[in-house]
């Protein structure tokens, strides 16, 4: 597995762009989305549940070309082992031409919602193994209606539509490549555990190594431990 790197300057630019994009659809982001590392440190006692749940910014760069493969996310809420919370919610920004790699979750069930902007495209397979796509038809629920699709069949969801993904359902999704701008995607799910419940078809790392070429604008959830936040 190749270790992918992200420059902090790249992260900061991605987060500025994502913040403006999400805010163009309404007041979805909480105040702490723009807290500095110092403010997070000063308030880490009260923010314990958010820190333990990995709430906050996340830049997924699984390969060297972020424009072709990756995703920008903000986790609004998430449970963690020992908490009473059994659900999570995220905001996602997918830019045209950028694909989220094929993966499944063994435990988590989720709704992925095309909330605005570009149409969202998605492909589905049942998992025949940890790194093996199945060849059976996939029965899936789209906006409350049951639909059976061929394995790997491309589906397009328009703003307002959602798809319910079961555990062990391989999926990859992307914004319409011909769109003028990104897709605004929301996710509501069972508790999200990025450390143990992501199974990628190809051998990929979930968190890229960050090269500190400028100060942190807003910390990523993966920065919390090494930045003295949690």
LODO-158349 format. One line per field, with one value per atom (N, C-alpha, C): atom name; residue number from 0; x, y, z. Coordinates in nm, 2 decimals. Layout:
REM residues N
atomo	c(CA/...)
num	c(NUM/...)
c1	c(X/...)
c2	c(Y/...)
c3	c(Z/...)
REM end
This chain:
REM residues 230
atomo	c(N/CA/C/N/CA/C/N/CA/C/N/CA/C/N/CA/C/N/CA/C/N/CA/C/N/CA/C/N/CA/C/N/CA/C/N/CA/C/N/CA/C/N/CA/C/N/CA/C/N/CA/C/N/CA/C/N/CA/C/N/CA/C/N/CA/C/N/CA/C/N/CA/C/N/CA/C/N/CA/C/N/CA/C/N/CA/C/N/CA/C/N/CA/C/N/CA/C/N/CA/C/N/CA/C/N/CA/C/N/CA/C/N/CA/C/N/CA/C/N/CA/C/N/CA/C/N/CA/C/N/CA/C/N/CA/C/N/CA/C/N/CA/C/N/CA/C/N/CA/C/N/CA/C/N/CA/C/N/CA/C/N/CA/C/N/CA/C/N/CA/C/N/CA/C/N/CA/C/N/CA/C/N/CA/C/N/CA/C/N/CA/C/N/CA/C/N/CA/C/N/CA/C/N/CA/C/N/CA/C/N/CA/C/N/CA/C/N/CA/C/N/CA/C/N/CA/C/N/CA/C/N/CA/C/N/CA/C/N/CA/C/N/CA/C/N/CA/C/N/CA/C/N/CA/C/N/CA/C/N/CA/C/N/CA/C/N/CA/C/N/CA/C/N/CA/C/N/CA/C/N/CA/C/N/CA/C/N/CA/C/N/CA/C/N/CA/C/N/CA/C/N/CA/C/N/CA/C/N/CA/C/N/CA/C/N/CA/C/N/CA/C/N/CA/C/N/CA/C/N/CA/C/N/CA/C/N/CA/C/N/CA/C/N/CA/C/N/CA/C/N/CA/C/N/CA/C/N/CA/C/N/CA/C/N/CA/C/N/CA/C/N/CA/C/N/CA/C/N/CA/C/N/CA/C/N/CA/C/N/CA/C/N/CA/C/N/CA/C/N/CA/C/N/CA/C/N/CA/C/N/CA/C/N/CA/C/N/CA/C/N/CA/C/N/CA/C/N/CA/C/N/CA/C/N/CA/C/N/CA/C/N/CA/C/N/CA/C/N/CA/C/N/CA/C/N/CA/C/N/CA/C/N/CA/C/N/CA/C/N/CA/C/N/CA/C/N/CA/C/N/CA/C/N/CA/C/N/CA/C/N/CA/C/N/CA/C/N/CA/C/N/CA/C/N/CA/C/N/CA/C/N/CA/C/N/CA/C/N/CA/C/N/CA/C/N/CA/C/N/CA/C/N/CA/C/N/CA/C/N/CA/C/N/CA/C/N/CA/C/N/CA/C/N/CA/C/N/CA/C/N/CA/C/N/CA/C/N/CA/C/N/CA/C/N/CA/C/N/CA/C/N/CA/C/N/CA/C/N/CA/C/N/CA/C/N/CA/C/N/CA/C/N/CA/C/N/CA/C/N/CA/C/N/CA/C/N/CA/C/N/CA/C/N/CA/C/N/CA/C/N/CA/C/N/CA/C/N/CA/C/N/CA/C/N/CA/C/N/CA/C/N/CA/C/N/CA/C/N/CA/C/N/CA/C/N/CA/C/N/CA/C/N/CA/C/N/CA/C/N/CA/C/N/CA/C/N/CA/C/N/CA/C/N/CA/C/N/CA/C/N/CA/C/N/CA/C/N/CA/C/N/CA/C/N/CA/C/N/CA/C/N/CA/C/N/CA/C/N/CA/C/N/CA/C/N/CA/C/N/CA/C/N/CA/C/N/CA/C/N/CA/C/N/CA/C/N/CA/C/N/CA/C/N/CA/C/N/CA/C/N/CA/C/N/CA/C/N/CA/C/N/CA/C/N/CA/C/N/CA/C/N/CA/C/N/CA/C/N/CA/C/N/CA/C)
num	c(0/0/0/1/1/1/2/2/2/3/3/3/4/4/4/5/5/5/6/6/6/7/7/7/8/8/8/9/9/9/10/10/10/11/11/11/12/12/12/13/13/13/14/14/14/15/15/15/16/16/16/17/17/17/18/18/18/19/19/19/20/20/20/21/21/21/22/22/22/23/23/23/24/24/24/25/25/25/26/26/26/27/27/27/28/28/28/29/29/29/30/30/30/31/31/31/32/32/32/33/33/33/34/34/34/35/35/35/36/36/36/37/37/37/38/38/38/39/39/39/40/40/40/41/41/41/42/42/42/43/43/43/44/44/44/45/45/45/46/46/46/47/47/47/48/48/48/49/49/49/50/50/50/51/51/51/52/52/52/53/53/53/54/54/54/55/55/55/56/56/56/57/57/57/58/58/58/59/59/59/60/60/60/61/61/61/62/62/62/63/63/63/64/64/64/65/65/65/66/66/66/67/67/67/68/68/68/69/69/69/70/70/70/71/71/71/72/72/72/73/73/73/74/74/74/75/75/75/76/76/76/77/77/77/78/78/78/79/79/79/80/80/80/81/81/81/82/82/82/83/83/83/84/84/84/85/85/85/86/86/86/87/87/87/88/88/88/89/89/89/90/90/90/91/91/91/92/92/92/93/93/93/94/94/94/95/95/95/96/96/96/97/97/97/98/98/98/99/99/99/100/100/100/101/101/101/102/102/102/103/103/103/104/104/104/105/105/105/106/106/106/107/107/107/108/108/108/109/109/109/110/110/110/111/111/111/112/112/112/113/113/113/114/114/114/115/115/115/116/116/116/117/117/117/118/118/118/119/119/119/120/120/120/121/121/121/122/122/122/123/123/123/124/124/124/125/125/125/126/126/126/127/127/127/128/128/128/129/129/129/130/130/130/131/131/131/132/132/132/133/133/133/134/134/134/135/135/135/136/136/136/137/137/137/138/138/138/139/139/139/140/140/140/141/141/141/142/142/142/143/143/143/144/144/144/145/145/145/146/146/146/147/147/147/148/148/148/149/149/149/150/150/150/151/151/151/152/152/152/153/153/153/154/154/154/155/155/155/156/156/156/157/157/157/158/158/158/159/159/159/160/160/160/161/161/161/162/162/162/163/163/163/164/164/164/165/165/165/166/166/166/167/167/167/168/168/168/169/169/169/170/170/170/171/171/171/172/172/172/173/173/173/174/174/174/175/175/175/176/176/176/177/177/177/178/178/178/179/179/179/180/180/180/181/181/181/182/182/182/183/183/183/184/184/184/185/185/185/186/186/186/187/187/187/188/188/188/189/189/189/190/190/190/191/191/191/192/192/192/193/193/193/194/194/194/195/195/195/196/196/196/197/197/197/198/198/198/199/199/199/200/200/200/201/201/201/202/202/202/203/203/203/204/204/204/205/205/205/206/206/206/207/207/207/208/208/208/209/209/209/210/210/210/211/211/211/212/212/212/213/213/213/214/214/214/215/215/215/216/216/216/217/217/217/218/218/218/219/219/219/220/220/220/221/221/221/222/222/222/223/223/223/224/224/224/225/225/225/226/226/226/227/227/227/228/228/228/229/229/229)
c1	c(0.08/0.00/0.09/0.06/0.14/0.09/0.18/0.14/0.11/-0.01/-0.05/-0.03/0.02/0.04/-0.05/-0.07/-0.15/-0.07/-0.05/0.01/-0.09/-0.05/-0.15/-0.21/-0.13/-0.18/-0.29/-0.28/-0.38/-0.51/-0.49/-0.60/-0.67/-0.60/-0.66/-0.74/-0.69/-0.76/-0.89/-0.88/-1.00/-1.11/-1.07/-1.17/-1.23/-1.16/-1.22/-1.32/-1.29/-1.38/-1.50/-1.48/-1.60/-1.69/-1.63/-1.71/-1.80/-1.74/-1.82/-1.93/-1.90/-1.99/-2.11/-2.08/-2.19/-2.27/-2.21/-2.28/-2.38/-2.35/-2.43/-2.57/-2.58/-2.71/-2.78/-2.72/-2.78/-2.69/-2.73/-2.65/-2.63/-2.56/-2.54/-2.42/-2.32/-2.20/-2.21/-2.17/-2.17/-2.06/-2.06/-1.96/-1.82/-1.81/-1.68/-1.61/-1.68/-1.62/-1.51/-1.51/-1.41/-1.33/-1.32/-1.24/-1.09/-1.00/-0.86/-0.82/-0.70/-0.64/-0.65/-0.61/-0.60/-0.74/-0.85/-0.98/-1.03/-0.99/-1.03/-0.96/-0.83/-0.76/-0.82/-0.86/-0.92/-1.05/-1.12/-1.26/-1.27/-1.15/-1.16/-1.23/-1.24/-1.31/-1.46/-1.52/-1.66/-1.69/-1.59/-1.61/-1.58/-1.56/-1.52/-1.60/-1.74/-1.82/-1.78/-1.77/-1.74/-1.60/-1.50/-1.37/-1.36/-1.43/-1.43/-1.50/-1.60/-1.68/-1.62/-1.50/-1.44/-1.53/-1.60/-1.68/-1.59/-1.62/-1.54/-1.50/-1.40/-1.35/-1.27/-1.29/-1.22/-1.19/-1.07/-1.03/-0.98/-1.06/-1.02/-0.95/-0.82/-0.73/-0.67/-0.73/-0.68/-0.57/-0.56/-0.46/-0.39/-0.28/-0.21/-0.29/-0.39/-0.46/-0.60/-0.61/-0.73/-0.85/-0.82/-0.92/-0.99/-0.92/-0.98/-1.04/-0.98/-1.03/-1.02/-1.13/-1.13/-1.27/-1.27/-1.40/-1.36/-1.45/-1.43/-1.56/-1.54/-1.65/-1.65/-1.77/-1.78/-1.87/-1.82/-1.91/-1.98/-2.11/-2.19/-2.21/-2.22/-2.25/-2.21/-2.17/-2.13/-2.11/-2.16/-2.13/-2.00/-1.97/-1.84/-1.86/-1.77/-1.79/-1.81/-1.92/-1.95/-2.05/-2.08/-2.18/-2.32/-2.42/-2.56/-2.60/-2.52/-2.56/-2.54/-2.64/-2.64/-2.64/-2.62/-2.64/-2.53/-2.51/-2.42/-2.48/-2.42/-2.47/-2.34/-2.34/-2.22/-2.27/-2.19/-2.20/-2.08/-2.11/-2.00/-2.00/-1.89/-1.87/-1.79/-1.85/-1.79/-1.78/-1.66/-1.64/-1.65/-1.70/-1.71/-1.57/-1.58/-1.46/-1.39/-1.44/-1.38/-1.47/-1.41/-1.48/-1.44/-1.54/-1.51/-1.48/-1.37/-1.34/-1.44/-1.44/-1.54/-1.51/-1.61/-1.59/-1.73/-1.72/-1.84/-1.82/-1.92/-1.92/-1.98/-1.91/-1.96/-2.07/-2.08/-2.18/-2.27/-2.21/-2.29/-2.39/-2.52/-2.62/-2.63/-2.65/-2.65/-2.75/-2.80/-2.86/-2.77/-2.75/-2.67/-2.77/-2.77/-2.87/-2.81/-2.86/-2.82/-2.90/-2.83/-2.90/-2.91/-2.82/-2.82/-2.70/-2.70/-2.59/-2.60/-2.49/-2.48/-2.56/-2.60/-2.66/-2.55/-2.58/-2.49/-2.51/-2.40/-2.40/-2.34/-2.39/-2.35/-2.35/-2.26/-2.26/-2.26/-2.33/-2.35/-2.32/-2.26/-2.24/-2.26/-2.31/-2.29/-2.15/-2.10/-1.96/-1.97/-1.88/-1.86/-1.75/-1.67/-1.56/-1.51/-1.41/-1.36/-1.31/-1.25/-1.20/-1.25/-1.38/-1.44/-1.58/-1.61/-1.74/-1.83/-1.95/-2.04/-2.11/-2.17/-2.23/-2.38/-2.44/-2.59/-2.65/-2.78/-2.85/-2.86/-2.87/-2.87/-3.01/-3.07/-3.20/-3.17/-3.21/-3.18/-3.31/-3.31/-3.42/-3.38/-3.45/-3.42/-3.54/-3.52/-3.63/-3.76/-3.74/-3.85/-3.91/-3.85/-3.90/-3.80/-3.84/-3.75/-3.72/-3.59/-3.54/-3.44/-3.44/-3.34/-3.26/-3.13/-3.03/-2.93/-2.87/-2.76/-2.64/-2.55/-2.43/-2.34/-2.31/-2.23/-2.31/-2.44/-2.53/-2.51/-2.50/-2.48/-2.62/-2.64/-2.76/-2.73/-2.82/-2.81/-2.92/-2.88/-2.98/-2.98/-3.10/-3.11/-3.13/-3.11/-3.13/-3.26/-3.26/-3.38/-3.40/-3.32/-3.33/-3.23/-3.26/-3.17/-3.16/-3.05/-3.04/-3.00/-3.06/-3.03/-2.94/-2.82/-2.72/-2.71/-2.72/-2.71/-2.56/-2.54/-2.40/-2.36/-2.23/-2.17/-2.22/-2.26/-2.30/-2.19/-2.11/-2.00/-2.06/-2.00/-2.05/-1.94/-1.95/-1.87/-1.96/-1.93/-2.02/-1.94/-2.00/-1.93/-2.04/-1.99/-2.08/-2.08/-2.19/-2.20/-2.08/-2.00/-1.88/-1.90/-2.02/-2.05/-2.12/-2.13/-2.19/-2.10/-2.17/-2.09/-2.02/-2.07/-2.01/-2.03/-1.99/-1.99/-2.13/-2.14/-2.26/-2.26/-2.37/-2.38/-2.45/-2.38/-2.43/-2.44/-2.54/-2.56/-2.56/-2.52/-2.52/-2.58/-2.68/-2.73/-2.71/-2.66/-2.62/-2.62/-2.59/-2.55/-2.41/-2.37/-2.24/-2.13/-2.05/-1.95/-1.81/-1.74/-1.61/-1.52/-1.44/-1.35/-1.23/-1.20/-1.08/-1.10/-1.22/-1.24/-1.35/-1.44/-1.55/-1.55/-1.44/-1.42/-1.35/-1.41/-1.35/-1.34/-1.22/-1.20/-1.17/-1.21/-1.19/-1.04/-0.97/-0.83/-0.76/-0.64/-0.57/-0.54/-0.61/-0.61/-0.59/-0.53/-0.53/-0.64/-0.70/-0.82/-0.77/-0.66/-0.61/-0.48/-0.46/-0.34/-0.24/-0.11/-0.02/-0.01/-0.02/-0.03/0.11/0.16/0.29/0.26/0.32/0.29/0.38/0.32/0.39/0.33/0.23/0.17/0.09/0.05/-0.03/-0.16/-0.22/-0.35/-0.45/-0.54/-0.65/-0.76/-0.82/-0.92/-0.87/-0.86/-0.81/-0.90/-0.84/-0.91/-0.94/-1.04/-1.06/-0.94/-0.87/-0.75/-0.63/-0.65/-0.54/-0.56/-0.68/-0.71/-0.60/-0.57/-0.47/-0.33/-0.28/-0.14/-0.14/-0.25/-0.25/-0.28/-0.29/-0.32/-0.46/-0.55/-0.70/-0.76/-0.73/-0.80/-0.71)
c2	c(-0.12/0.00/0.12/0.21/0.34/0.44/0.50/0.60/0.74/0.78/0.91/1.03/1.14/1.26/1.37/1.46/1.58/1.70/1.80/1.92/2.00/2.06/2.13/2.25/2.31/2.41/2.36/2.24/2.18/2.15/2.10/2.08/2.21/2.31/2.44/2.50/2.48/2.53/2.45/2.32/2.23/2.26/2.29/2.32/2.46/2.55/2.68/2.67/2.59/2.57/2.50/2.39/2.31/2.39/2.47/2.55/2.65/2.71/2.80/2.72/2.61/2.52/2.48/2.42/2.38/2.49/2.61/2.72/2.78/2.75/2.80/2.74/2.62/2.55/2.58/2.65/2.68/2.67/2.69/2.69/2.55/2.47/2.33/2.31/2.39/2.38/2.44/2.37/2.43/2.53/2.61/2.71/2.65/2.53/2.47/2.42/2.43/2.40/2.50/2.62/2.72/2.75/2.66/2.68/2.65/2.73/2.70/2.58/2.54/2.43/2.48/2.61/2.66/2.66/2.70/2.70/2.56/2.46/2.32/2.28/2.31/2.27/2.33/2.46/2.52/2.46/2.40/2.35/2.20/2.13/1.99/1.91/1.96/1.89/1.89/2.00/2.00/1.94/1.93/1.88/1.73/1.66/1.52/1.43/1.44/1.35/1.37/1.50/1.52/1.47/1.49/1.44/1.29/1.22/1.08/1.02/1.09/1.04/1.08/1.16/1.20/1.30/1.38/1.49/1.60/1.65/1.75/1.73/1.80/1.80/1.67/1.63/1.50/1.52/1.50/1.50/1.36/1.29/1.15/1.16/1.13/1.13/0.99/0.89/0.76/0.73/0.83/0.81/0.95/0.95/1.08/1.19/1.16/1.26/1.28/1.38/1.41/1.45/1.51/1.55/1.43/1.32/1.20/1.10/1.10/1.00/1.06/1.07/1.13/1.19/1.26/1.32/1.41/1.52/1.61/1.59/1.58/1.55/1.64/1.66/1.72/1.63/1.56/1.48/1.57/1.57/1.66/1.60/1.47/1.40/1.25/1.18/1.04/0.99/0.86/0.80/0.73/0.67/0.60/0.49/0.40/0.29/0.34/0.29/0.34/0.45/0.51/0.62/0.57/0.65/0.60/0.63/0.71/0.75/0.63/0.61/0.49/0.54/0.67/0.72/0.82/0.85/0.95/1.03/1.15/1.23/1.31/1.31/1.38/1.46/1.56/1.64/1.60/1.58/1.54/1.63/1.66/1.74/1.65/1.62/1.55/1.64/1.66/1.75/1.66/1.72/1.65/1.58/1.46/1.38/1.31/1.34/1.28/1.16/1.04/0.92/0.88/0.83/0.77/0.62/0.57/0.43/0.33/0.21/0.10/0.05/0.04/-0.01/-0.05/-0.12/-0.16/-0.15/-0.16/-0.16/-0.29/-0.35/-0.48/-0.46/-0.34/-0.32/-0.20/-0.10/0.03/0.02/0.06/0.08/0.23/0.28/0.42/0.46/0.58/0.65/0.75/0.75/0.85/0.94/1.06/1.15/1.26/1.26/1.37/1.50/1.59/1.70/1.83/1.84/1.96/1.96/2.06/2.07/1.96/1.90/1.80/1.67/1.60/1.47/1.38/1.28/1.18/1.05/0.99/0.86/0.76/0.63/0.53/0.39/0.31/0.17/0.08/-0.04/-0.13/-0.27/-0.34/-0.49/-0.55/-0.67/-0.74/-0.79/-0.79/-0.84/-0.99/-1.05/-1.19/-1.23/-1.13/-1.15/-1.01/-1.01/-0.87/-0.79/-0.85/-0.78/-0.85/-0.89/-0.96/-0.91/-0.87/-0.82/-0.94/-0.94/-1.04/-1.02/-1.13/-1.12/-1.14/-1.13/-1.14/-1.00/-1.00/-0.87/-0.81/-0.68/-0.60/-0.54/-0.58/-0.52/-0.40/-0.28/-0.16/-0.08/0.01/0.10/0.24/0.30/0.44/0.52/0.62/0.71/0.64/0.53/0.45/0.35/0.33/0.23/0.12/0.00/-0.11/-0.12/-0.13/-0.14/-0.25/-0.34/-0.44/-0.40/-0.40/-0.35/-0.46/-0.46/-0.55/-0.51/-0.61/-0.57/-0.47/-0.36/-0.26/-0.17/-0.18/-0.09/0.05/0.15/0.29/0.35/0.41/0.48/0.62/0.71/0.85/0.90/0.97/1.03/1.18/1.23/1.38/1.44/1.57/1.63/1.60/1.56/1.52/1.37/1.29/1.15/1.09/0.97/0.90/0.75/0.69/0.55/0.49/0.38/0.31/0.19/0.19/0.09/0.00/-0.13/-0.23/-0.27/-0.33/-0.38/-0.48/-0.48/-0.57/-0.54/-0.42/-0.38/-0.29/-0.34/-0.26/-0.14/-0.02/0.09/0.19/0.26/0.38/0.48/0.61/0.72/0.84/0.92/1.04/1.14/1.27/1.37/1.36/1.40/1.40/1.47/1.40/1.46/1.58/1.59/1.70/1.82/1.81/1.92/2.04/2.15/2.28/2.29/2.22/2.23/2.10/2.09/1.97/1.92/1.80/1.75/1.77/1.81/1.83/1.70/1.62/1.49/1.48/1.42/1.40/1.25/1.22/1.08/1.07/0.98/0.95/0.80/0.76/0.62/0.57/0.45/0.39/0.46/0.44/0.49/0.46/0.55/0.54/0.51/0.40/0.37/0.36/0.46/0.46/0.37/0.34/0.27/0.12/0.07/-0.08/-0.12/-0.03/-0.07/-0.02/0.01/0.04/-0.07/-0.14/-0.24/-0.20/-0.17/-0.12/-0.24/-0.23/-0.33/-0.34/-0.22/-0.21/-0.18/-0.21/-0.18/-0.03/0.03/0.18/0.22/0.33/0.39/0.49/0.49/0.58/0.72/0.75/0.88/0.91/1.01/1.04/1.11/1.10/1.17/1.31/1.40/1.55/1.60/1.68/1.74/1.89/1.93/2.06/2.17/2.23/2.33/2.47/2.48/2.60/2.57/2.67/2.65/2.59/2.51/2.46/2.57/2.57/2.66/2.61/2.49/2.43/2.28/2.22/2.08/1.98/1.88/1.76/1.67/1.59/1.49/1.41/1.38/1.30/1.38/1.51/1.59/1.60/1.56/1.58/1.53/1.40/1.34/1.40/1.42/1.47/1.62/1.69/1.83/1.87/1.76/1.79/1.82/1.79/1.82/1.70/1.58/1.46/1.34)
c3	c(0.00/0.00/0.00/-0.10/-0.10/-0.01/0.07/0.17/0.09/0.10/0.03/0.12/0.07/0.15/0.11/0.20/0.18/0.24/0.17/0.23/0.31/0.42/0.50/0.42/0.33/0.24/0.15/0.11/0.03/0.11/0.23/0.32/0.35/0.39/0.42/0.30/0.18/0.06/0.04/0.06/0.04/0.14/0.27/0.37/0.35/0.31/0.27/0.17/0.06/-0.05/0.00/0.08/0.12/0.22/0.30/0.39/0.32/0.22/0.13/0.06/0.01/-0.07/0.02/0.14/0.23/0.27/0.30/0.35/0.24/0.12/0.01/0.01/0.08/0.09/0.22/0.31/0.44/0.55/0.67/0.79/0.85/0.77/0.81/0.91/0.89/0.97/1.11/1.22/1.35/1.37/1.48/1.50/1.51/1.57/1.59/1.46/1.35/1.22/1.18/1.25/1.22/1.35/1.44/1.56/1.52/1.58/1.56/1.65/1.64/1.73/1.87/1.89/2.03/2.09/2.02/2.08/2.11/2.02/2.05/2.17/2.19/2.31/2.44/2.43/2.54/2.58/2.49/2.51/2.50/2.51/2.48/2.59/2.71/2.82/2.78/2.75/2.71/2.58/2.49/2.36/2.35/2.46/2.47/2.38/2.38/2.29/2.14/2.10/1.96/1.92/2.01/1.99/1.98/2.07/2.08/1.95/1.91/1.79/1.66/1.66/1.53/1.46/1.53/1.47/1.42/1.30/1.24/1.10/1.05/0.91/0.88/0.76/0.71/0.56/0.52/0.38/0.35/0.26/0.22/0.09/0.10/-0.02/-0.03/-0.10/-0.11/-0.21/-0.30/-0.41/-0.44/-0.51/-0.53/-0.59/-0.68/-0.75/-0.68/-0.60/-0.52/-0.61/-0.72/-0.82/-0.88/-0.88/-0.95/-0.85/-0.73/-0.63/-0.49/-0.42/-0.29/-0.25/-0.14/-0.09/0.02/0.04/0.15/0.24/0.37/0.46/0.58/0.64/0.77/0.85/0.95/1.04/1.14/1.13/1.22/1.36/1.36/1.49/1.47/1.58/1.57/1.71/1.73/1.85/1.86/1.97/1.99/2.09/2.11/2.20/2.34/2.40/2.54/2.54/2.43/2.43/2.41/2.43/2.41/2.27/2.19/2.06/1.96/1.88/1.78/1.64/1.61/1.48/1.45/1.32/1.27/1.16/1.14/1.02/0.97/0.83/0.77/0.65/0.62/0.49/0.41/0.28/0.18/0.06/0.01/-0.11/-0.21/-0.33/-0.43/-0.56/-0.61/-0.72/-0.85/-0.96/-1.09/-1.13/-1.16/-1.19/-1.08/-0.96/-0.83/-0.79/-0.78/-0.74/-0.60/-0.52/-0.39/-0.42/-0.37/-0.41/-0.37/-0.44/-0.41/-0.27/-0.19/-0.05/0.01/0.12/0.19/0.34/0.42/0.57/0.62/0.71/0.76/0.86/0.93/1.03/1.00/0.95/0.93/0.82/0.84/0.74/0.73/0.60/0.58/0.47/0.48/0.37/0.31/0.18/0.11/0.03/0.06/0.00/-0.09/-0.21/-0.30/-0.26/-0.19/-0.12/-0.21/-0.31/-0.39/-0.48/-0.57/-0.67/-0.78/-0.81/-0.92/-0.88/-0.98/-0.96/-0.90/-0.83/-0.77/-0.84/-0.89/-0.95/-0.86/-0.87/-0.77/-0.84/-0.81/-0.85/-0.73/-0.74/-0.63/-0.67/-0.57/-0.58/-0.44/-0.43/-0.30/-0.29/-0.17/-0.14/-0.14/-0.22/-0.22/-0.13/-0.09/0.00/0.03/0.12/0.16/0.05/-0.06/-0.17/-0.30/-0.30/-0.41/-0.44/-0.56/-0.60/-0.63/-0.59/-0.62/-0.76/-0.81/-0.94/-0.93/-0.81/-0.80/-0.81/-0.85/-0.86/-0.72/-0.71/-0.59/-0.57/-0.46/-0.42/-0.33/-0.37/-0.29/-0.28/-0.18/-0.16/-0.20/-0.29/-0.34/-0.31/-0.22/-0.19/-0.14/-0.07/-0.01/-0.10/-0.22/-0.32/-0.35/-0.35/-0.38/-0.53/-0.56/-0.69/-0.70/-0.80/-0.82/-0.94/-0.92/-1.03/-1.05/-1.17/-1.20/-1.13/-1.09/-1.02/-1.11/-1.05/-1.12/-1.21/-1.21/-1.29/-1.23/-1.32/-1.28/-1.25/-1.14/-1.10/-1.09/-1.12/-1.10/-1.01/-0.90/-0.81/-0.83/-0.84/-0.85/-0.71/-0.69/-0.56/-0.50/-0.38/-0.31/-0.30/-0.38/-0.38/-0.28/-0.23/-0.14/-0.17/-0.12/-0.14/-0.01/0.03/0.15/0.13/0.19/0.16/0.28/0.26/0.36/0.39/0.50/0.53/0.42/0.39/0.29/0.15/0.13/-0.01/-0.06/-0.15/-0.21/-0.29/-0.28/-0.35/-0.37/-0.48/-0.51/-0.57/-0.54/-0.59/-0.64/-0.72/-0.77/-0.82/-0.83/-0.89/-1.04/-1.10/-1.25/-1.31/-1.39/-1.44/-1.53/-1.58/-1.67/-1.60/-1.47/-1.39/-1.38/-1.36/-1.34/-1.21/-1.11/-0.98/-0.90/-0.77/-0.69/-0.66/-0.61/-0.56/-0.41/-0.35/-0.21/-0.16/-0.08/-0.04/0.11/0.16/0.31/0.34/0.45/0.50/0.64/0.65/0.79/0.80/0.92/0.93/1.07/1.09/1.22/1.26/1.38/1.42/1.32/1.29/1.19/1.26/1.22/1.27/1.15/1.12/1.01/1.03/1.16/1.19/1.16/1.18/1.17/1.07/1.02/0.94/0.80/0.74/0.60/0.53/0.43/0.36/0.21/0.16/0.03/-0.06/-0.19/-0.29/-0.31/-0.32/-0.34/-0.20/-0.19/-0.06/-0.05/0.04/0.05/0.20/0.22/0.35/0.37/0.49/0.51/0.53/0.60/0.63/0.58/0.50/0.43/0.54/0.52/0.60/0.56/0.66/0.64/0.65/0.55/0.56/0.60/0.71/0.76/0.69/0.58/0.51/0.54/0.63/0.67/0.80/0.88/1.00/0.97/1.07/1.05/1.06/0.96/0.95/1.05/1.02/1.11/1.11/1.23/1.24/1.18/1.12/1.08/1.20/1.19/1.30/1.32/1.22/1.24/1.30/1.31/1.38/1.53/1.58/1.72/1.82/1.80/1.89/1.88/1.76/1.75/1.77/1.78/1.81/1.95/2.04/2.18/2.21/2.12/2.14/2.21/2.16/2.22/2.21)
REM end
